[in-house]
Amino acid sequence: MPFEGPSIHPELHLVHRIGWLRAAVLGANDGIVSVASILVGVAASGVDHRAVVVAGLAGLVAGAMSMAAGEYVSVSSQSDTERADLAREKAELEIHWDDELEELAVIYERRGLDPQTARAVARQLMEKDALGAHARDELGITEVSSANPIQAALTSALTFVVGATPPLLAAWLVSGPAAVPVITAVTLVVLAVLGALGAWTGGAPLWKGAGRVLVWGALAMAVTAGVGALFGTVVG
């Protein structure tokens, strides 16, 4: 009977989702809160229905572009820093191989290996992929943590639009005194769903994810509604 090797116990880890999940949750949450806050604030000022909808639509477009640009610049800067560190580490490996070997061994010693084992592990890893070993264990750069600027930008912009759409639709369909409470209710429901969905995707408790976005979303709308009402009263 041929030897098939040891069976591997399957494990489900969610850390590989961090890159896109962060951008998606941030984009959707920002879309809901910022556009809903604009709508509530403008509606509370007493302007006509058309002005409320136009303000919300402008907030959606501007916010989506801002999120895309911000994520692209942020992640690109991170990628540039990582590439510079890797280039520097590659040069060090070419010139100071033994010193880099000792440096890696010390890292493993601090993690609990005895000096002899730490040095043996460091040597074996460096013989296979020296730059990869130092990138992972010295610099903390892994394939999981590295993000794609284009992916992050598109994800943030798309999820911003998706998040901003429900409160904007509510503002478009409802006018007059009912606009503010309806927009607020729709926004809070969508925020709760988003928070729970983000928590579920990341393997965290649903109530915690829903609760934190609800608190901040309600606070943002309350503040902008107060500002809008005050501004409308002063101007009127």
N, CA, C and O of each residue as an XYZ file, in Angstrom:
944
protein
N       0.856     -1.201      0.000
C       0.000      0.000      0.000
C       0.887      1.244      0.000
O       1.714      1.391      0.900
N       0.750      2.125     -0.956
C       1.634      3.305     -1.043
C       1.417      4.240      0.120
O       0.305      4.378      0.630
N       2.506      4.889      0.539
C       2.445      5.843      1.641
C       1.925      7.172      1.128
O       2.481      7.759      0.199
N       0.874      7.626      1.733
C       0.236      8.856      1.260
C       0.655     10.079      2.056
O       0.252     11.195      1.728
N       1.453      9.890      3.090
C       1.893     11.018      3.885
C       0.876     11.361      4.952
O      -0.247     10.858      4.928
N       1.253     12.204      5.878
C       0.355     12.569      6.971
C      -0.810     13.405      6.484
O      -0.668     14.247      5.598
N      -1.974     13.156      7.084
C      -3.138     13.970      6.732
C      -3.001     15.346      7.365
O      -2.471     15.483      8.468
N      -3.474     16.345      6.672
C      -3.381     17.723      7.154
C      -4.724     18.135      7.719
O      -5.746     18.066      7.037
N      -4.715     18.561      8.967
C      -5.953     19.000      9.605
C      -6.378     20.340      9.008
O      -5.639     21.320      9.108
N      -7.559     20.394      8.389
C      -7.992     21.660      7.755
C      -8.355     22.700      8.799
O      -9.049     22.407      9.773
N      -7.878     23.919      8.585
C      -8.192     25.033      9.460
C      -8.637     26.219      8.622
O      -8.092     26.475      7.548
N      -9.622     26.930      9.117
C     -10.120     28.105      8.413
C      -9.608     29.355      9.092
O     -10.004     29.672     10.213
N      -8.730     30.059      8.411
C      -8.210     31.316      8.937
C      -8.719     32.454      8.067
O      -8.845     32.311      6.851
N      -9.012     33.590      8.704
C      -9.639     34.710      8.002
C      -8.703     35.891      7.785
O      -9.115     36.927      7.263
N      -7.431     35.734      8.190
C      -6.511     36.868      8.100
C      -6.252     37.289      6.656
O      -5.914     38.443      6.393
N      -6.410     36.346      5.714
C      -6.166     36.693      4.309
C      -7.206     37.674      3.769
O      -7.031     38.241      2.690
N      -8.280     37.867      4.518
C      -9.319     38.794      4.078
C      -9.073     40.230      4.528
O      -9.807     41.137      4.133
N      -8.053     40.444      5.347
C      -7.875     41.751      5.977
C      -7.739     42.874      4.958
O      -8.354     43.929      5.111
N      -6.924     42.652      3.902
C      -6.658     43.719      2.937
C      -7.918     44.268      2.301
O      -8.187     45.466      2.379
N      -8.704     43.384      1.661
C      -9.901     43.878      0.980
C     -11.040     44.167      1.944
O     -11.869     45.039      1.682
N     -11.091     43.429      3.081
C     -12.170     43.661      4.032
C     -12.074     45.046      4.646
O     -13.088     45.724      4.812
N     -10.869     45.470      4.984
C     -10.674     46.798      5.564
C     -11.160     47.878      4.610
O     -11.895     48.782      5.008
N     -10.741     47.780      3.334
C     -11.136     48.793      2.354
C     -12.645     48.764      2.108
O     -13.269     49.814      1.950
N     -13.231     47.566      2.075
C     -14.658     47.441      1.805
C     -15.490     48.020      2.944
O     -16.420     48.791      2.709
N     -15.156     47.647      4.179
C     -15.918     48.129      5.329
C     -15.756     49.633      5.485
O     -16.725     50.343      5.754
N     -14.520     50.121      5.314
C     -14.282     51.557      5.434
C     -15.058     52.325      4.380
O     -15.669     53.349      4.685
N     -15.044     51.842      3.138
C     -15.749     52.532      2.063
C     -17.249     52.551      2.277
O     -17.882     53.598      2.148
N     -17.830     51.394      2.606
C     -19.277     51.324      2.801
C     -19.717     52.150      4.005
O     -20.704     52.882      3.937
N     -18.979     52.028      5.106
C     -19.336     52.779      6.305
C     -19.258     54.282      6.062
O     -20.139     55.031      6.485
N     -18.204     54.720      5.381
C     -18.046     56.139      5.087
C     -19.145     56.617      4.148
O     -19.654     57.729      4.292
N     -19.511     55.767      3.178
C     -20.574     56.134      2.254
C     -21.897     56.333      2.951
O     -22.602     57.308      2.693
N     -22.241     55.402      3.844
C     -23.509     55.515      4.569
C     -23.510     56.741      5.472
O     -24.405     57.583      5.397
N     -22.489     56.830      6.331
C     -22.482     57.879      7.359
C     -22.356     59.270      6.757
O     -23.107     60.175      7.122
N     -21.406     59.448      5.833
C     -21.172     60.800      5.310
C     -22.346     61.294      4.467
O     -22.790     62.429      4.637
N     -22.853     60.457      3.560
C     -23.958     60.897      2.701
C     -25.242     61.052      3.513
O     -25.989     62.008      3.305
N     -25.505     60.125      4.434
C     -26.698     60.255      5.282
C     -26.615     61.512      6.143
O     -27.618     62.193      6.354
N     -25.427     61.813      6.636
C     -25.261     63.016      7.457
C     -25.493     64.276      6.630
O     -26.116     65.228      7.100
N     -24.989     64.275      5.396
C     -25.245     65.416      4.504
C     -26.739     65.575      4.268
O     -27.279     66.676      4.365
N     -27.403     64.462      3.956
C     -28.844     64.510      3.677
C     -29.644     65.008      4.878
O     -30.521     65.860      4.740
N     -29.331     64.467      6.062
C     -30.049     64.862      7.267
C     -29.783     66.333      7.596
O     -30.700     67.074      7.950
N     -28.521     66.743      7.476
C     -28.175     68.127      7.779
C     -28.840     69.109      6.836
O     -29.359     70.137      7.271
N     -28.828     68.797      5.537
C     -29.444     69.693      4.558
C     -30.958     69.701      4.723
O     -31.590     70.756      4.659
N     -31.544     68.510      4.938
C     -32.996     68.432      5.117
C     -33.443     69.186      6.365
O     -34.490     69.834      6.362
N     -32.647     69.102      7.435
C     -32.997     69.783      8.681
C     -32.927     71.300      8.555
O     -33.530     72.019      9.352
N     -32.189     71.791      7.549
C     -32.086     73.242      7.373
C     -33.339     73.847      6.759
O     -33.522     75.064      6.761
N     -34.218     72.960      6.222
C     -35.485     73.449      5.687
C     -35.496     73.770      4.207
O     -36.444     74.393      3.729
N     -34.473     73.365      3.462
C     -34.454     73.650      2.024
C     -35.417     72.707      1.309
O     -35.947     71.774      1.913
N     -35.645     72.959      0.002
C     -36.595     72.135     -0.731
C     -36.033     70.745     -1.021
O     -34.836     70.496     -0.876
N     -36.918     69.856     -1.430
C     -36.577     68.444     -1.654
C     -35.490     68.269     -2.703
O     -34.590     67.446     -2.534
N     -35.565     69.027     -3.770
C     -34.575     68.919     -4.854
C     -33.169     69.215     -4.335
O     -32.221     68.513     -4.687
N     -33.026     70.245     -3.505
C     -31.717     70.615     -2.971
C     -31.145     69.506     -2.085
O     -29.937     69.271     -2.087
N     -32.002     68.832     -1.337
C     -31.550     67.727     -0.481
C     -30.979     66.602     -1.336
O     -29.895     66.090     -1.057
N     -31.713     66.221     -2.379
C     -31.279     65.116     -3.241
C     -29.992     65.477     -3.982
O     -29.083     64.653     -4.084
N     -29.911     66.699     -4.496
C     -28.700     67.131     -5.212
C     -27.498     67.134     -4.276
O     -26.406     66.719     -4.667
N     -27.688     67.596     -3.049
C     -26.591     67.602     -2.079
C     -26.126     66.186     -1.782
O     -24.926     65.931     -1.683
N     -27.080     65.258     -1.638
C     -26.714     63.869     -1.386
C     -25.986     63.237     -2.552
O     -25.015     62.505     -2.361
N     -26.454     63.519     -3.773
C     -25.804     62.966     -4.965
C     -24.391     63.520     -5.117
O     -23.463     62.786     -5.457
N     -24.234     64.815     -4.864
C     -22.896     65.416     -4.928
C     -21.976     64.794     -3.884
O     -20.800     64.547     -4.152
N     -22.521     64.541     -2.682
C     -21.733     63.903     -1.644
C     -21.320     62.498     -2.024
O     -20.209     62.069     -1.712
N     -22.210     61.772     -2.702
C     -21.891     60.411     -3.152
C     -20.735     60.415     -4.145
O     -19.772     59.665     -3.985
N     -20.830     61.261     -5.173
C     -19.795     61.300     -6.209
C     -18.455     61.768     -5.632
O     -17.416     61.148     -5.858
N     -18.504     62.873     -4.885
C     -17.271     63.417     -4.320
C     -16.647     62.438     -3.324
O     -15.428     62.264     -3.297
N     -17.482     61.806     -2.513
C     -16.971     60.869     -1.520
C     -16.340     59.645     -2.146
O     -15.288     59.190     -1.697
N     -16.974     59.103     -3.184
C     -16.418     57.928     -3.859
C     -15.059     58.235     -4.474
O     -14.132     57.435     -4.358
N     -14.934     59.383     -5.125
C     -13.653     59.766     -5.718
C     -12.599     60.023     -4.648
O     -11.432     59.665     -4.809
N     -13.026     60.646     -3.558
C     -12.096     60.922     -2.463
C     -11.591     59.635     -1.825
O     -10.403     59.509     -1.525
N     -12.493     58.682     -1.619
C     -12.099     57.399     -1.035
C     -11.123     56.668     -1.939
O     -10.127     56.113     -1.474
N     -11.416     56.670     -3.248
C     -10.534     55.985     -4.197
C      -9.146     56.615     -4.200
O      -8.135     55.915     -4.146
N      -9.110     57.947     -4.266
C      -7.823     58.643     -4.286
C      -7.061     58.429     -2.985
O      -5.856     58.178     -2.996
N      -7.775     58.531     -1.861
C      -7.122     58.377     -0.567
C      -6.553     56.991     -0.368
O      -5.424     56.841      0.100
N      -7.333     55.963     -0.723
C      -6.850     54.588     -0.581
C      -5.670     54.321     -1.504
O      -4.700     53.671     -1.115
N      -5.760     54.834     -2.744
C      -4.669     54.601     -3.700
C      -3.369     55.222     -3.209
O      -2.318     54.581     -3.235
N      -3.441     56.468     -2.762
C      -2.244     57.157     -2.277
C      -1.700     56.477     -1.023
O      -0.493     56.276     -0.892
N      -2.592     56.126     -0.107
C      -2.173     55.515      1.149
C      -1.498     54.162      0.924
O      -0.411     53.904      1.441
N      -2.155     53.309      0.149
C      -1.608     51.973     -0.081
C      -0.365     52.033     -0.959
O       0.559     51.239     -0.778
N      -0.332     52.970     -1.913
C       0.866     53.130     -2.747
C       2.063     53.546     -1.897
O       3.175     53.057     -2.098
N       1.830     54.446     -0.952
C       2.906     54.871     -0.058
C       3.418     53.698      0.774
O       4.622     53.545      0.982
N       2.483     52.871      1.247
C       2.880     51.691      1.999
C       3.699     50.744      1.130
O       4.716     50.209      1.569
N       3.246     50.541     -0.108
C       3.966     49.648     -1.024
C       5.350     50.189     -1.353
O       6.311     49.425     -1.439
N       5.459     51.504     -1.536
C       6.763     52.108     -1.815
C       7.723     51.896     -0.650
O       8.900     51.595     -0.850
N       7.210     52.056      0.564
C       8.042     51.854      1.754
C       8.499     50.408      1.856
O       9.656     50.140      2.180
N       7.586     49.468      1.578
C       7.940     48.054      1.640
C       8.989     47.710      0.589
O       9.936     46.976      0.872
N       8.824     48.238     -0.623
C       9.801     47.953     -1.680
C      11.174     48.519     -1.322
O      12.197     47.883     -1.575
N      11.192     49.710     -0.735
C      12.465     50.310     -0.336
C      13.144     49.477      0.751
O      14.357     49.274      0.717
N      12.359     48.997      1.711
C      12.917     48.159      2.771
C      13.453     46.851      2.216
O      14.509     46.380      2.637
N      12.730     46.265      1.273
C      13.179     45.007      0.673
C      14.461     45.196     -0.130
O      15.350     44.346     -0.095
N      14.557     46.312     -0.854
C      15.776     46.596     -1.620
C      16.969     46.781     -0.683
O      18.068     46.304     -0.967
N      16.749     47.470      0.425
C      17.798     47.686      1.416
C      18.230     46.358      2.048
O      19.417     46.113      2.265
N      17.252     45.523      2.333
C      17.554     44.223      2.941
C      18.300     43.316      1.954
O      19.203     42.576      2.344
N      17.919     43.380      0.694
C      18.598     42.580     -0.327
C      20.066     42.968     -0.437
O      20.933     42.104     -0.565
N      20.344     44.273     -0.385
C      21.729     44.750     -0.443
C      22.513     44.289      0.790
O      23.679     43.911      0.680
N      21.873     44.320      1.956
C      22.537     43.870      3.177
C      22.875     42.390      3.109
O      23.929     41.972      3.587
N      21.993     41.596      2.522
C      22.228     40.158      2.396
C      23.409     39.865      1.472
O      24.155     38.911      1.695
N      23.572     40.672      0.454
C      24.677     40.462     -0.481
C      26.023     40.827      0.134
O      27.052     40.259     -0.231
N      26.013     41.772      1.066
C      27.274     42.262      1.648
C      27.564     41.628      3.006
O      28.709     41.287      3.303
N      26.533     41.472      3.824
C      26.736     41.011      5.208
C      25.907     39.759      5.480
O      25.052     39.759      6.366
N      26.152     38.715      4.736
C      25.372     37.474      4.872
C      25.434     36.914      6.290
O      24.405     36.584      6.879
N      26.635     36.807      6.832
C      26.793     36.218      8.170
C      26.104     37.065      9.243
O      25.492     36.528     10.166
N      26.208     38.374      9.117
C      25.552     39.249     10.091
C      24.028     39.119     10.015
O      23.339     39.134     11.034
N      23.524     38.991      8.797
C      22.082     38.834      8.620
C      21.614     37.477      9.146
O      20.515     37.357      9.687
N      22.459     36.458      8.981
C      22.146     35.138      9.530
C      22.044     35.208     11.049
O      21.112     34.663     11.640
N      22.991     35.873     11.672
C      22.984     36.018     13.122
C      21.776     36.839     13.588
O      21.175     36.548     14.622
N      21.439     37.851     12.821
C      20.291     38.693     13.158
C      18.992     37.881     13.145
O      18.151     38.037     14.029
N      18.835     37.021     12.148
C      17.644     36.186     12.054
C      17.608     35.160     13.184
O      16.552     34.882     13.752
N      18.778     34.601     13.503
C      18.857     33.624     14.593
C      18.453     34.252     15.926
O      17.774     33.616     16.733
N      18.861     35.482     16.155
C      18.504     36.179     17.398
C      16.988     36.385     17.476
O      16.393     36.275     18.548
N      16.382     36.681     16.345
C      14.925     36.841     16.318
C      14.240     35.560     16.755
O      13.277     35.597     17.521
N      14.735     34.415     16.268
C      14.123     33.135     16.623
C      14.404     32.770     18.078
O      13.582     32.133     18.737
N      15.557     33.173     18.566
C      15.855     32.945     19.989
C      14.857     33.694     20.869
O      14.368     33.156     21.862
N      14.562     34.925     20.502
C      13.622     35.728     21.280
C      12.210     35.163     21.235
O      11.379     35.459     22.094
N      11.953     34.345     20.221
C      10.633     33.712     20.120
C      10.562     32.385     20.874
O       9.500     31.768     20.956
N      11.699     31.951     21.425
C      11.657     30.761     22.269
C      12.561     29.609     21.882
O      12.631     28.622     22.614
N      13.259     29.698     20.756
C      14.159     28.612     20.361
C      15.490     28.742     21.083
O      15.933     29.843     21.408
N      16.123     27.589     21.332
C      17.461     27.655     21.911
C      18.441     28.115     20.837
O      18.156     27.965     19.649
N      19.590     28.671     21.225
C      20.521     29.267     20.252
C      20.917     28.341     19.110
O      20.986     28.776     17.961
N      21.177     27.080     19.404
C      21.605     26.153     18.357
C      20.494     25.907     17.342
O      20.723     25.940     16.133
N      19.289     25.663     17.848
C      18.157     25.438     16.950
C      17.827     26.697     16.160
O      17.537     26.629     14.966
N      17.872     27.842     16.828
C      17.584     29.104     16.157
C      18.529     29.349     14.994
O      18.107     29.791     13.925
N      19.792     29.067     15.200
C      20.777     29.271     14.130
C      20.566     28.279     12.991
O      20.708     28.626     11.818
N      20.223     27.037     13.349
C      19.989     26.026     12.320
C      18.764     26.383     11.474
O      18.784     26.240     10.251
N      17.704     26.844     12.131
C      16.491     27.246     11.412
C      16.775     28.449     10.515
O      16.349     28.490      9.360
N      17.495     29.421     11.059
C      17.827     30.615     10.280
C      18.645     30.253      9.043
O      18.406     30.782      7.958
N      19.600     29.358      9.211
C      20.449     28.959      8.081
C      19.631     28.249      7.009
O      19.777     28.534      5.821
N      18.773     27.327      7.427
C      17.975     26.585      6.449
C      17.011     27.499      5.690
O      16.847     27.371      4.476
N      16.384     28.411      6.407
C      15.457     29.322      5.749
C      16.178     30.260      4.787
O      15.672     30.552      3.704
N      17.359     30.733      5.184
C      18.100     31.647      4.326
C      18.661     30.936      3.104
O      18.790     31.544      2.042
N      18.994     29.660      3.241
C      19.471     28.911      2.078
C      18.362     28.712      1.053
O      18.623     28.616     -0.146
N      17.128     28.652      1.530
C      15.998     28.477      0.611
C      15.527     29.811      0.043
O      15.352     29.946     -1.168
N      15.322     30.800      0.919
C      14.830     32.118      0.486
C      15.223     33.152      1.533
O      14.452     33.462      2.441
N      16.426     33.674      1.393
C      16.957     34.588      2.411
C      16.132     35.865      2.506
O      15.783     36.301      3.603
N      15.820     36.464      1.361
C      15.067     37.715      1.378
C      13.657     37.499      1.934
O      13.147     38.324      2.692
N      13.039     36.390      1.550
C      11.705     36.090      2.049
C      11.685     35.895      3.555
O      10.765     36.347      4.237
N      12.712     35.216      4.073
C      12.782     34.977      5.517
C      12.951     36.284      6.281
O      12.304     36.485      7.309
N      13.806     37.169      5.797
C      14.025     38.442      6.481
C      12.840     39.384      6.306
O      12.499     40.140      7.215
N      12.217     39.335      5.132
C      11.034     40.175      4.919
C       9.929     39.797      5.899
O       9.267     40.662      6.471
N       9.743     38.508      6.081
C       8.660     38.029      6.944
C       8.980     38.224      8.427
O       8.162     38.760      9.174
N      10.170     37.788      8.852
C      10.460     37.717     10.282
C      11.180     38.946     10.844
O      11.102     39.217     12.042
N      11.875     39.686      9.985
C      12.553     40.898     10.470
C      11.731     42.148     10.179
O      11.583     43.015     11.040
N      11.195     42.239      8.955
C      10.480     43.444      8.541
C       8.970     43.338      8.735
O       8.278     44.356      8.753
N       8.454     42.126      8.880
C       7.018     41.954      9.050
C       6.238     42.127      7.766
O       5.043     42.420      7.806
N       6.894     41.949      6.617
C       6.234     42.082      5.328
C       5.890     40.694      4.817
O       6.777     39.867      4.611
N       4.610     40.438      4.613
C       4.162     39.155      4.086
C       3.237     39.388      2.908
O       2.805     40.512      2.649
N       2.943     38.323      2.208
C       2.025     38.420      1.070
C       0.630     38.808      1.546
O      -0.111     39.480      0.828
N       0.271     38.378      2.774
C      -1.050     38.695      3.323
C      -1.181     40.174      3.631
O      -2.202     40.794      3.334
N      -0.114     40.746      4.243
C      -0.202     42.138      4.676
C      -0.035     43.130      3.534
O      -0.477     44.274      3.644
N       0.589     42.719      2.449
C       0.799     43.625      1.328
C      -0.513     43.851      0.587
O      -1.207     42.897      0.234
N      -0.843     45.097      0.356
C      -2.103     45.436     -0.301
C      -1.850     45.938     -1.717
O      -0.759     46.413     -2.029
N      -2.866     45.829     -2.571
C      -2.788     46.286     -3.946
C      -3.466     47.653     -4.041
O      -4.651     47.762     -3.726
N      -2.747     48.704     -4.467
C      -3.338     50.051     -4.495
C      -4.589     50.165     -5.358
O      -5.575     50.777     -4.949
N      -4.548     49.572     -6.563
C      -5.697     49.642     -7.464
C      -6.892     48.912     -6.861
O      -8.017     49.409     -6.896
N      -6.634     47.728     -6.307
C      -7.716     46.953     -5.690
C      -8.337     47.707     -4.525
O      -9.559     47.750     -4.387
N      -7.498     48.299     -3.691
C      -7.996     49.044     -2.531
C      -8.806     50.259     -2.977
O      -9.854     50.551     -2.401
N      -8.322     50.975     -4.012
C      -9.021     52.171     -4.494
C     -10.388     51.825     -5.074
O     -11.387     52.466     -4.748
N     -10.429     50.811     -5.935
C     -11.694     50.425     -6.564
C     -12.678     49.877     -5.531
O     -13.873     50.168     -5.581
N     -12.159     49.077     -4.591
C     -13.021     48.512     -3.556
C     -13.637     49.611     -2.709
O     -14.833     49.579     -2.421
N     -12.825     50.587     -2.306
C     -13.319     51.681     -1.471
C     -14.357     52.514     -2.199
O     -15.396     52.851     -1.632
N     -14.083     52.847     -3.455
C     -15.028     53.671     -4.230
C     -16.346     52.937     -4.447
O     -17.420     53.510     -4.263
N     -16.259     51.664     -4.841
C     -17.472     50.893     -5.121
C     -18.315     50.714     -3.865
O     -19.532     50.899     -3.896
N     -17.669     50.355     -2.768
C     -18.425     50.132     -1.531
C     -18.965     51.447     -0.964
O     -20.003     51.455     -0.303
N     -18.272     52.550     -1.218
C     -18.799     53.860     -0.810
C     -20.126     54.122     -1.514
O     -21.099     54.538     -0.885
N     -20.158     53.875     -2.820
C     -21.389     54.092     -3.594
C     -22.502     53.169     -3.101
O     -23.645     53.593     -2.935
N     -22.154     51.905     -2.870
C     -23.153     50.944     -2.382
C     -23.707     51.387     -1.032
O     -24.914     51.324     -0.799
N     -22.815     51.837     -0.140
C     -23.254     52.272      1.174
C     -24.086     53.543      1.127
O     -25.033     53.697      1.897
N     -23.737     54.455      0.225
C     -24.440     55.744      0.160
C     -25.794     55.651     -0.528
O     -26.631     56.537     -0.356
N     -26.026     54.602     -1.301
C     -27.251     54.499     -2.088
C     -28.535     54.403     -1.257
O     -29.492     55.111     -1.570
N     -28.608     53.561     -0.208
C     -29.869     53.473      0.555
C     -30.341     54.802      1.155
O     -31.506     55.153      0.966
N     -29.496     55.558      1.868
C     -30.001     56.842      2.380
C     -30.352     57.834      1.274
O     -31.267     58.642      1.431
N     -29.627     57.773      0.158
C     -29.946     58.675     -0.950
C     -31.292     58.312     -1.568
O     -32.066     59.202     -1.919
N     -31.582     57.023     -1.707
C     -32.878     56.591     -2.216
C     -34.004     57.008     -1.268
O     -35.077     57.424     -1.703
N     -33.739     56.889      0.035
C     -34.739     57.303      1.017
C     -35.039     58.797      0.895
O     -36.193     59.216      0.981
N     -33.992     59.590      0.695
C     -34.173     61.036      0.545
C     -34.903     61.374     -0.745
O     -35.665     62.339     -0.797
N     -34.674     60.586     -1.777
C     -35.327     60.828     -3.065
C     -36.824     60.486     -3.007
O     -37.651     61.156     -3.626
N     -37.154     59.429     -2.249
C     -38.526     58.959     -2.200
C     -39.390     59.695     -1.174
O     -40.613     59.749     -1.311
N     -38.753     60.260     -0.147
C     -39.512     60.895      0.934
C     -39.134     62.366      1.039
O     -37.950     62.703      1.036
N     -40.112     63.230      1.130
C     -39.836     64.658      1.266
C     -40.623     65.228      2.440
O     -41.449     64.540      3.040
N     -40.363     66.470      2.756
C     -41.095     67.131      3.828
C     -40.592     66.751      5.209
O     -39.458     66.294      5.353
N     -41.436     66.939      6.241
C     -41.023     66.685      7.627
C     -40.613     65.241      7.893
O     -39.856     64.969      8.825
N     -41.116     64.309      7.071
C     -40.797     62.890      7.286
C     -39.407     62.523      6.786
O     -38.910     61.440      7.095
N     -38.774     63.399      6.026
C     -37.505     63.056      5.398
C     -36.428     62.710      6.421
O     -35.776     61.673      6.298
N     -36.232     63.552      7.421
C     -35.160     63.331      8.395
C     -35.341     62.027      9.164
O     -34.395     61.241      9.222
N     -36.516     61.750      9.764
C     -36.658     60.477     10.477
C     -36.542     59.252      9.581
O     -35.997     58.232     10.003
N     -37.046     59.332      8.347
C     -36.963     58.184      7.439
C     -35.515     57.924      7.027
O     -35.059     56.781      7.051
N     -34.797     58.973      6.654
C     -33.381     58.813      6.284
C     -32.590     58.251      7.465
O     -31.742     57.374      7.299
N     -32.878     58.764      8.645
C     -32.178     58.299      9.842
C     -32.457     56.825     10.103
O     -31.533     56.059     10.374
N     -33.716     56.421     10.023
C     -34.081     55.027     10.274
C     -33.439     54.089      9.257
O     -32.880     53.054      9.620
N     -33.526     54.459      7.981
C     -32.921     53.623      6.927
C     -31.423     53.496      7.143
O     -30.854     52.413      7.008
N     -30.791     54.611      7.479
C     -29.343     54.610      7.682
C     -28.943     53.717      8.842
O     -27.980     52.959      8.730
N     -29.658     53.792      9.948
C     -29.321     52.977     11.118
C     -29.497     51.490     10.830
O     -28.703     50.668     11.287
N     -30.528     51.147     10.080
C     -30.739     49.739      9.720
C     -29.589     49.240      8.834
O     -29.041     48.161      9.062
N     -29.239     50.028      7.836
C     -28.159     49.632      6.930
C     -26.830     49.556      7.673
O     -26.027     48.656      7.425
N     -26.598     50.497      8.584
C     -25.365     50.466      9.382
C     -25.285     49.203     10.237
O     -24.226     48.585     10.342
N     -26.412     48.822     10.849
C     -26.428     47.603     11.668
C     -26.116     46.379     10.812
O     -25.354     45.505     11.226
N     -26.702     46.317      9.626
C     -26.448     45.191      8.722
C     -24.987     45.173      8.285
O     -24.351     44.119      8.265
N     -24.457     46.351      7.933
C     -23.059     46.440      7.513
C     -22.116     46.011      8.633
O     -21.186     45.237      8.406
N     -22.359     46.518      9.842
C     -21.496     46.169     10.952
C     -21.519     44.684     11.248
O     -20.476     44.077     11.490
N     -22.709     44.093     11.229
C     -22.834     42.659     11.483
C     -22.182     41.850     10.366
O     -21.533     40.838     10.629
N     -22.354     42.294      9.116
C     -21.769     41.586      7.982
C     -20.248     41.639      8.025
O     -19.572     40.640      7.783
N     -19.717     42.830      8.339
C     -18.258     42.952      8.446
C     -17.706     42.082      9.556
O     -16.655     41.461      9.401
N     -18.421     42.035     10.693
C     -17.981     41.199     11.811
C     -18.045     39.727     11.442
O     -17.138     38.963     11.772
N     -19.107     39.325     10.763
C     -19.262     37.929     10.356
C     -18.174     37.523      9.367
O     -17.619     36.428      9.466
N     -17.870     38.399      8.418
C     -16.830     38.097      7.433
C     -15.469     37.941      8.095
O     -14.660     37.107      7.688
N     -15.222     38.754      9.124
C     -13.945     38.678      9.820
C     -13.929     37.713     10.982
O     -12.906     37.568     11.652
N     -15.067     37.037     11.239
C     -15.120     36.065     12.313
C     -15.261     36.660     13.697
O     -14.932     35.998     14.681
N     -15.747     37.904     13.805
C     -15.911     38.579     15.097
C     -17.371     38.527     15.523
O     -18.227     38.213     14.696
N     -17.692     38.826     16.792
C     -19.082     38.839     17.269
C     -19.933     39.843     16.500
O     -19.511     40.978     16.281
N     -21.113     39.435     16.096
C     -21.976     40.295     15.288
C     -22.412     41.540     16.041
O     -22.431     42.630     15.471
N     -22.767     41.393     17.331
C     -23.273     42.530     18.099
C     -22.221     43.623     18.244
O     -22.541     44.812     18.258
N     -20.966     43.207     18.353
C     -19.896     44.198     18.503
C     -19.724     45.009     17.219
O     -19.588     46.231     17.261
N     -19.733     44.315     16.076
C     -19.587     45.014     14.798
C     -20.740     45.956     14.533
O     -20.535     47.077     14.068
N     -21.973     45.504     14.830
C     -23.145     46.346     14.597
C     -23.177     47.526     15.560
O     -23.498     48.645     15.163
N     -22.846     47.280     16.818
C     -22.929     48.317     17.833
C     -22.018     49.493     17.589
O     -22.434     50.642     17.742
N     -20.765     49.226     17.209
C     -19.834     50.345     17.073
C     -20.158     51.243     15.893
O     -19.967     52.456     15.974
N     -20.651     50.662     14.782
C     -21.007     51.523     13.645
C     -22.296     52.283     13.913
O     -22.465     53.405     13.433
N     -23.208     51.684     14.675
C     -24.448     52.379     15.006
C     -24.186     53.610     15.871
O     -24.774     54.669     15.651
N     -23.309     53.466     16.845
C     -23.009     54.576     17.747
C     -22.440     55.758     16.982
O     -22.913     56.887     17.117
N     -21.420     55.488     16.176
C     -20.768     56.582     15.445
C     -21.661     57.149     14.347
O     -21.647     58.354     14.096
N     -22.435     56.291     13.694
C     -23.349     56.777     12.666
C     -24.431     57.668     13.244
O     -24.740     58.719     12.682
N     -25.008     57.255     14.366
C     -26.044     58.063     15.013
C     -25.484     59.395     15.495
O     -26.137     60.432     15.382
N     -24.272     59.355     16.034
C     -23.642     60.591     16.504
C     -23.402     61.565     15.354
O     -23.670     62.760     15.476
N     -22.892     61.044     14.235
C     -22.617     61.904     13.074
C     -23.897     62.550     12.556
O     -23.912     63.746     12.263
N     -24.965     61.774     12.442
C     -26.223     62.339     11.946
C     -26.830     63.330     12.924
O     -27.407     64.337     12.514
N     -26.701     63.050     14.216
C     -27.246     63.971     15.222
C     -26.547     65.326     15.163
O     -27.190     66.374     15.238
N     -25.237     65.291     15.031
C     -24.468     66.539     14.982
C     -24.811     67.340     13.730
O     -25.066     68.542     13.808
N     -24.817     66.671     12.572
C     -25.110     67.398     11.328
C     -26.554     67.879     11.278
O     -26.836     68.936     10.715
N     -27.475     67.110     11.865
C     -28.865     67.560     11.914
C     -28.982     68.821     12.769
O     -29.718     69.748     12.428
N     -28.253     68.845     13.874
C     -28.258     70.034     14.726
C     -27.681     71.241     14.019
O     -28.225     72.341     14.111
N     -26.576     71.036     13.312
C     -25.958     72.123     12.561
C     -26.899     72.628     11.472
O     -27.062     73.832     11.277
N     -27.526     71.657     10.754
C     -28.453     72.036      9.678
C     -29.640     72.825     10.200
O     -30.039     73.829      9.609
N     -30.205     72.364     11.316
C     -31.353     73.071     11.895
C     -30.963     74.459     12.361
O     -31.715     75.413     12.165
N     -29.789     74.584     12.978
C     -29.321     75.887     13.452
C     -29.058     76.813     12.265
O     -29.440     77.983     12.295
N     -28.415     76.301     11.234
C     -28.104     77.115     10.064
C     -29.378     77.571      9.377
O     -29.493     78.721      8.954
N     -30.352     76.637      9.268
C     -31.613     77.002      8.629
C     -32.351     78.064      9.409
O     -32.978     78.949      8.827
N     -32.279     77.980     10.728
C     -32.961     78.982     11.559
C     -32.309     80.352     11.436
O     -32.995     81.369     11.341
N     -30.966     80.371     11.440
C     -30.226     81.636     11.350
C     -30.442     82.294     10.001
O     -30.706     83.494      9.926
N     -30.331     81.513      8.934
C     -30.477     82.053      7.587
C     -31.926     82.468      7.336
O     -32.210     83.515      6.753
N     -32.848     81.584      7.810
C     -34.267     81.884      7.588
C     -34.689     83.124      8.362
O     -35.850     83.527      8.296
